[in-house]
Amino acid sequence: MMAGGRERKLEYFVVAVVLGVAMTLFLERVGSLQREIEEAAVQSEVAALRVEMLDRLSHREVFGGTLPASENPVDWAGRQPQPYAGSLDGPPQETGVWYFDTSARVLVYRSRHDADFRFRLVRGAGREQASAVLAGVGLVRIEPGK
């Protein structure tokens, strides 16, 4: 009878180990999917900001007017990504928020997964050359440290 009890305990142990490994792999995959979903949401928000910037620039090309002097893409787009913490000298405490880093002059999404996304407003032609402003203004992703 004792040998049967030991075998059953061994079976339970093996099942527990297999379930533990399976659960660990499952949780790693869920974390990976969460990161991918967050990145897709960031890219979607940036695409919306680009469209709004293009709309504002095309309106300026047709009707005239001035462009924002700011380096903040939010000022150029005319709307804030959600949630937006504002213009800050450094990163906010919370994660999952957008902010404009005034020292680096970049729009940042502070990720929940330790991989911030940074975007810079580029003006290739400058405001002096009106014919090239529309094509010369963009919002580009930059690598950290640039």
Rosetta constraint file for C-alpha pairs under 8 A:
AtomPair CA 1 CA 5 HARMONIC 6.58 0.50
AtomPair CA 2 CA 6 HARMONIC 6.39 0.50
AtomPair CA 3 CA 7 HARMONIC 6.25 0.50
AtomPair CA 4 CA 8 HARMONIC 6.19 0.50
AtomPair CA 5 CA 9 HARMONIC 6.20 0.50
AtomPair CA 6 CA 10 HARMONIC 6.15 0.50
AtomPair CA 7 CA 11 HARMONIC 6.15 0.50
AtomPair CA 8 CA 12 HARMONIC 6.20 0.50
AtomPair CA 9 CA 13 HARMONIC 6.06 0.50
AtomPair CA 10 CA 14 HARMONIC 6.13 0.50
AtomPair CA 11 CA 15 HARMONIC 6.12 0.50
AtomPair CA 12 CA 16 HARMONIC 6.01 0.50
AtomPair CA 13 CA 17 HARMONIC 6.18 0.50
AtomPair CA 14 CA 18 HARMONIC 6.14 0.50
AtomPair CA 15 CA 19 HARMONIC 6.05 0.50
AtomPair CA 16 CA 20 HARMONIC 5.98 0.50
AtomPair CA 17 CA 21 HARMONIC 6.18 0.50
AtomPair CA 18 CA 22 HARMONIC 6.12 0.50
AtomPair CA 19 CA 23 HARMONIC 5.95 0.50
AtomPair CA 20 CA 24 HARMONIC 6.11 0.50
AtomPair CA 21 CA 25 HARMONIC 6.25 0.50
AtomPair CA 22 CA 26 HARMONIC 6.09 0.50
AtomPair CA 23 CA 27 HARMONIC 6.08 0.50
AtomPair CA 24 CA 28 HARMONIC 6.20 0.50
AtomPair CA 25 CA 29 HARMONIC 6.24 0.50
AtomPair CA 26 CA 30 HARMONIC 6.22 0.50
AtomPair CA 27 CA 31 HARMONIC 6.16 0.50
AtomPair CA 28 CA 32 HARMONIC 6.22 0.50
AtomPair CA 29 CA 33 HARMONIC 6.15 0.50
AtomPair CA 30 CA 34 HARMONIC 6.14 0.50
AtomPair CA 31 CA 35 HARMONIC 6.33 0.50
AtomPair CA 32 CA 36 HARMONIC 6.30 0.50
AtomPair CA 33 CA 37 HARMONIC 6.07 0.50
AtomPair CA 34 CA 38 HARMONIC 6.10 0.50
AtomPair CA 35 CA 39 HARMONIC 6.17 0.50
AtomPair CA 35 CA 113 HARMONIC 6.63 0.50
AtomPair CA 36 CA 40 HARMONIC 6.15 0.50
AtomPair CA 37 CA 41 HARMONIC 6.21 0.50
AtomPair CA 38 CA 42 HARMONIC 6.26 0.50
AtomPair CA 38 CA 111 HARMONIC 7.71 0.50
AtomPair CA 39 CA 43 HARMONIC 6.18 0.50
AtomPair CA 40 CA 44 HARMONIC 6.09 0.50
AtomPair CA 41 CA 45 HARMONIC 6.19 0.50
AtomPair CA 42 CA 46 HARMONIC 6.19 0.50
AtomPair CA 42 CA 109 HARMONIC 7.40 0.50
AtomPair CA 42 CA 117 HARMONIC 7.89 0.50
AtomPair CA 43 CA 47 HARMONIC 6.08 0.50
AtomPair CA 44 CA 48 HARMONIC 6.31 0.50
AtomPair CA 45 CA 49 HARMONIC 6.26 0.50
AtomPair CA 45 CA 81 HARMONIC 6.69 0.50
AtomPair CA 46 CA 50 HARMONIC 6.12 0.50
AtomPair CA 46 CA 139 HARMONIC 7.90 0.50
AtomPair CA 47 CA 51 HARMONIC 6.25 0.50
AtomPair CA 48 CA 52 HARMONIC 6.25 0.50
AtomPair CA 49 CA 53 HARMONIC 6.08 0.50
AtomPair CA 49 CA 73 HARMONIC 7.82 0.50
AtomPair CA 49 CA 74 HARMONIC 7.62 0.50
AtomPair CA 49 CA 77 HARMONIC 5.73 0.50
AtomPair CA 49 CA 79 HARMONIC 7.92 0.50
AtomPair CA 49 CA 81 HARMONIC 7.82 0.50
AtomPair CA 50 CA 54 HARMONIC 6.06 0.50
AtomPair CA 50 CA 77 HARMONIC 7.31 0.50
AtomPair CA 50 CA 138 HARMONIC 7.10 0.50
AtomPair CA 50 CA 139 HARMONIC 6.51 0.50
AtomPair CA 51 CA 55 HARMONIC 6.10 0.50
AtomPair CA 52 CA 56 HARMONIC 6.19 0.50
AtomPair CA 52 CA 77 HARMONIC 5.04 0.50
AtomPair CA 52 CA 78 HARMONIC 7.36 0.50
AtomPair CA 53 CA 57 HARMONIC 6.08 0.50
AtomPair CA 53 CA 73 HARMONIC 7.97 0.50
AtomPair CA 53 CA 76 HARMONIC 5.79 0.50
AtomPair CA 53 CA 77 HARMONIC 4.45 0.50
AtomPair CA 53 CA 78 HARMONIC 7.75 0.50
AtomPair CA 54 CA 58 HARMONIC 5.94 0.50
AtomPair CA 54 CA 134 HARMONIC 7.28 0.50
AtomPair CA 55 CA 59 HARMONIC 6.08 0.50
AtomPair CA 56 CA 60 HARMONIC 6.24 0.50
AtomPair CA 56 CA 76 HARMONIC 7.48 0.50
AtomPair CA 56 CA 77 HARMONIC 6.98 0.50
AtomPair CA 57 CA 61 HARMONIC 6.19 0.50
AtomPair CA 57 CA 67 HARMONIC 7.93 0.50
AtomPair CA 57 CA 133 HARMONIC 7.76 0.50
AtomPair CA 57 CA 134 HARMONIC 5.83 0.50
AtomPair CA 58 CA 62 HARMONIC 6.28 0.50
AtomPair CA 58 CA 134 HARMONIC 6.72 0.50
AtomPair CA 59 CA 63 HARMONIC 5.87 0.50
AtomPair CA 59 CA 64 HARMONIC 7.33 0.50
AtomPair CA 60 CA 64 HARMONIC 4.51 0.50
AtomPair CA 60 CA 65 HARMONIC 5.58 0.50
AtomPair CA 60 CA 66 HARMONIC 7.24 0.50
AtomPair CA 60 CA 67 HARMONIC 7.75 0.50
AtomPair CA 61 CA 130 HARMONIC 7.78 0.50
AtomPair CA 61 CA 134 HARMONIC 7.49 0.50
AtomPair CA 67 CA 76 HARMONIC 7.62 0.50
AtomPair CA 67 CA 127 HARMONIC 7.65 0.50
AtomPair CA 68 CA 75 HARMONIC 6.79 0.50
AtomPair CA 68 CA 76 HARMONIC 6.15 0.50
AtomPair CA 70 CA 75 HARMONIC 6.74 0.50
AtomPair CA 70 CA 76 HARMONIC 7.74 0.50
AtomPair CA 71 CA 75 HARMONIC 7.99 0.50
AtomPair CA 71 CA 105 HARMONIC 6.34 0.50
AtomPair CA 71 CA 106 HARMONIC 7.84 0.50
AtomPair CA 71 CA 121 HARMONIC 6.33 0.50
AtomPair CA 72 CA 76 HARMONIC 6.93 0.50
AtomPair CA 72 CA 100 HARMONIC 6.56 0.50
AtomPair CA 72 CA 105 HARMONIC 7.02 0.50
AtomPair CA 72 CA 106 HARMONIC 7.10 0.50
AtomPair CA 72 CA 107 HARMONIC 6.87 0.50
AtomPair CA 72 CA 121 HARMONIC 6.99 0.50
AtomPair CA 73 CA 77 HARMONIC 6.09 0.50
AtomPair CA 73 CA 107 HARMONIC 7.00 0.50
AtomPair CA 73 CA 120 HARMONIC 7.57 0.50
AtomPair CA 73 CA 121 HARMONIC 5.83 0.50
AtomPair CA 73 CA 139 HARMONIC 7.28 0.50
AtomPair CA 74 CA 78 HARMONIC 6.00 0.50
AtomPair CA 74 CA 79 HARMONIC 5.92 0.50
AtomPair CA 74 CA 80 HARMONIC 5.66 0.50
AtomPair CA 74 CA 81 HARMONIC 7.68 0.50
AtomPair CA 75 CA 79 HARMONIC 7.17 0.50
AtomPair CA 80 CA 84 HARMONIC 6.24 0.50
AtomPair CA 81 CA 98 HARMONIC 6.75 0.50
AtomPair CA 82 CA 97 HARMONIC 7.28 0.50
AtomPair CA 82 CA 98 HARMONIC 7.05 0.50
AtomPair CA 83 CA 96 HARMONIC 7.69 0.50
AtomPair CA 83 CA 97 HARMONIC 5.26 0.50
AtomPair CA 83 CA 98 HARMONIC 6.09 0.50
AtomPair CA 84 CA 97 HARMONIC 5.82 0.50
AtomPair CA 84 CA 98 HARMONIC 4.64 0.50
AtomPair CA 84 CA 99 HARMONIC 5.68 0.50
AtomPair CA 85 CA 92 HARMONIC 7.49 0.50
AtomPair CA 85 CA 97 HARMONIC 6.56 0.50
AtomPair CA 85 CA 98 HARMONIC 5.99 0.50
AtomPair CA 85 CA 99 HARMONIC 5.09 0.50
AtomPair CA 86 CA 98 HARMONIC 7.61 0.50
AtomPair CA 86 CA 99 HARMONIC 5.13 0.50
AtomPair CA 86 CA 100 HARMONIC 6.13 0.50
AtomPair CA 87 CA 99 HARMONIC 5.86 0.50
AtomPair CA 87 CA 100 HARMONIC 4.55 0.50
AtomPair CA 87 CA 101 HARMONIC 6.12 0.50
AtomPair CA 87 CA 102 HARMONIC 6.17 0.50
AtomPair CA 88 CA 92 HARMONIC 7.67 0.50
AtomPair CA 88 CA 99 HARMONIC 6.73 0.50
AtomPair CA 88 CA 100 HARMONIC 6.04 0.50
AtomPair CA 88 CA 101 HARMONIC 5.34 0.50
AtomPair CA 88 CA 102 HARMONIC 5.80 0.50
AtomPair CA 89 CA 101 HARMONIC 5.65 0.50
AtomPair CA 89 CA 102 HARMONIC 5.27 0.50
AtomPair CA 89 CA 103 HARMONIC 5.74 0.50
AtomPair CA 90 CA 101 HARMONIC 6.10 0.50
AtomPair CA 90 CA 102 HARMONIC 7.76 0.50
AtomPair CA 90 CA 103 HARMONIC 7.61 0.50
AtomPair CA 91 CA 99 HARMONIC 7.59 0.50
AtomPair CA 91 CA 101 HARMONIC 7.31 0.50
AtomPair CA 91 CA 110 HARMONIC 7.54 0.50
AtomPair CA 92 CA 99 HARMONIC 7.91 0.50
AtomPair CA 94 CA 110 HARMONIC 7.97 0.50
AtomPair CA 95 CA 110 HARMONIC 5.28 0.50
AtomPair CA 95 CA 111 HARMONIC 5.66 0.50
AtomPair CA 95 CA 112 HARMONIC 5.14 0.50
AtomPair CA 96 CA 109 HARMONIC 6.88 0.50
AtomPair CA 96 CA 110 HARMONIC 5.43 0.50
AtomPair CA 96 CA 111 HARMONIC 5.04 0.50
AtomPair CA 96 CA 112 HARMONIC 5.30 0.50
AtomPair CA 97 CA 109 HARMONIC 5.70 0.50
AtomPair CA 97 CA 110 HARMONIC 5.41 0.50
AtomPair CA 97 CA 111 HARMONIC 7.23 0.50
AtomPair CA 98 CA 107 HARMONIC 7.20 0.50
AtomPair CA 98 CA 108 HARMONIC 5.59 0.50
AtomPair CA 98 CA 109 HARMONIC 4.33 0.50
AtomPair CA 98 CA 110 HARMONIC 6.15 0.50
AtomPair CA 99 CA 107 HARMONIC 5.97 0.50
AtomPair CA 99 CA 108 HARMONIC 5.43 0.50
AtomPair CA 99 CA 109 HARMONIC 6.54 0.50
AtomPair CA 99 CA 110 HARMONIC 7.78 0.50
AtomPair CA 100 CA 105 HARMONIC 6.93 0.50
AtomPair CA 100 CA 106 HARMONIC 5.83 0.50
AtomPair CA 100 CA 107 HARMONIC 4.44 0.50
AtomPair CA 100 CA 108 HARMONIC 6.01 0.50
AtomPair CA 101 CA 105 HARMONIC 5.44 0.50
AtomPair CA 101 CA 106 HARMONIC 5.37 0.50
AtomPair CA 101 CA 107 HARMONIC 6.19 0.50
AtomPair CA 101 CA 108 HARMONIC 6.84 0.50
AtomPair CA 102 CA 106 HARMONIC 7.11 0.50
AtomPair CA 105 CA 120 HARMONIC 7.09 0.50
AtomPair CA 106 CA 118 HARMONIC 6.26 0.50
AtomPair CA 106 CA 119 HARMONIC 5.55 0.50
AtomPair CA 106 CA 120 HARMONIC 4.84 0.50
AtomPair CA 106 CA 121 HARMONIC 7.34 0.50
AtomPair CA 107 CA 118 HARMONIC 5.71 0.50
AtomPair CA 107 CA 119 HARMONIC 5.06 0.50
AtomPair CA 107 CA 120 HARMONIC 6.23 0.50
AtomPair CA 108 CA 116 HARMONIC 6.72 0.50
AtomPair CA 108 CA 117 HARMONIC 5.58 0.50
AtomPair CA 108 CA 118 HARMONIC 4.51 0.50
AtomPair CA 108 CA 119 HARMONIC 6.33 0.50
AtomPair CA 109 CA 116 HARMONIC 5.68 0.50
AtomPair CA 109 CA 117 HARMONIC 5.11 0.50
AtomPair CA 109 CA 118 HARMONIC 6.55 0.50
AtomPair CA 110 CA 114 HARMONIC 7.79 0.50
AtomPair CA 110 CA 115 HARMONIC 7.45 0.50
AtomPair CA 110 CA 116 HARMONIC 4.84 0.50
AtomPair CA 110 CA 117 HARMONIC 6.78 0.50
AtomPair CA 111 CA 115 HARMONIC 5.64 0.50
AtomPair CA 111 CA 116 HARMONIC 4.99 0.50
AtomPair CA 111 CA 117 HARMONIC 7.19 0.50
AtomPair CA 116 CA 144 HARMONIC 7.93 0.50
AtomPair CA 117 CA 141 HARMONIC 7.46 0.50
AtomPair CA 117 CA 142 HARMONIC 7.89 0.50
AtomPair CA 117 CA 143 HARMONIC 7.96 0.50
AtomPair CA 117 CA 144 HARMONIC 7.95 0.50
AtomPair CA 118 CA 141 HARMONIC 5.75 0.50
AtomPair CA 118 CA 142 HARMONIC 5.58 0.50
AtomPair CA 118 CA 143 HARMONIC 6.86 0.50
AtomPair CA 118 CA 144 HARMONIC 6.95 0.50
AtomPair CA 119 CA 139 HARMONIC 6.24 0.50
AtomPair CA 119 CA 140 HARMONIC 5.33 0.50
AtomPair CA 119 CA 141 HARMONIC 4.33 0.50
AtomPair CA 119 CA 142 HARMONIC 5.64 0.50
AtomPair CA 120 CA 139 HARMONIC 5.60 0.50
AtomPair CA 120 CA 140 HARMONIC 5.46 0.50
AtomPair CA 120 CA 141 HARMONIC 6.45 0.50
AtomPair CA 120 CA 142 HARMONIC 6.83 0.50
AtomPair CA 121 CA 137 HARMONIC 7.22 0.50
AtomPair CA 121 CA 138 HARMONIC 5.81 0.50
AtomPair CA 121 CA 139 HARMONIC 4.70 0.50
AtomPair CA 121 CA 140 HARMONIC 6.61 0.50
AtomPair CA 122 CA 136 HARMONIC 7.44 0.50
AtomPair CA 122 CA 137 HARMONIC 5.51 0.50
AtomPair CA 122 CA 138 HARMONIC 5.26 0.50
AtomPair CA 122 CA 139 HARMONIC 6.17 0.50
AtomPair CA 122 CA 140 HARMONIC 7.14 0.50
AtomPair CA 123 CA 133 HARMONIC 7.38 0.50
AtomPair CA 123 CA 136 HARMONIC 5.35 0.50
AtomPair CA 123 CA 137 HARMONIC 4.45 0.50
AtomPair CA 123 CA 138 HARMONIC 6.67 0.50
AtomPair CA 124 CA 133 HARMONIC 7.74 0.50
AtomPair CA 124 CA 136 HARMONIC 4.56 0.50
AtomPair CA 124 CA 137 HARMONIC 6.27 0.50
AtomPair CA 125 CA 129 HARMONIC 6.23 0.50
AtomPair CA 125 CA 132 HARMONIC 5.71 0.50
AtomPair CA 125 CA 133 HARMONIC 5.80 0.50
AtomPair CA 125 CA 136 HARMONIC 5.21 0.50
AtomPair CA 125 CA 137 HARMONIC 7.61 0.50
AtomPair CA 126 CA 132 HARMONIC 7.96 0.50
AtomPair CA 126 CA 133 HARMONIC 6.44 0.50
AtomPair CA 126 CA 136 HARMONIC 7.43 0.50
AtomPair CA 127 CA 133 HARMONIC 6.31 0.50
AtomPair CA 129 CA 133 HARMONIC 6.47 0.50
AtomPair CA 130 CA 134 HARMONIC 7.91 0.50
AtomPair CA 132 CA 136 HARMONIC 5.69 0.50
AtomPair CA 133 CA 137 HARMONIC 6.00 0.50
AtomPair CA 142 CA 146 HARMONIC 6.64 0.50
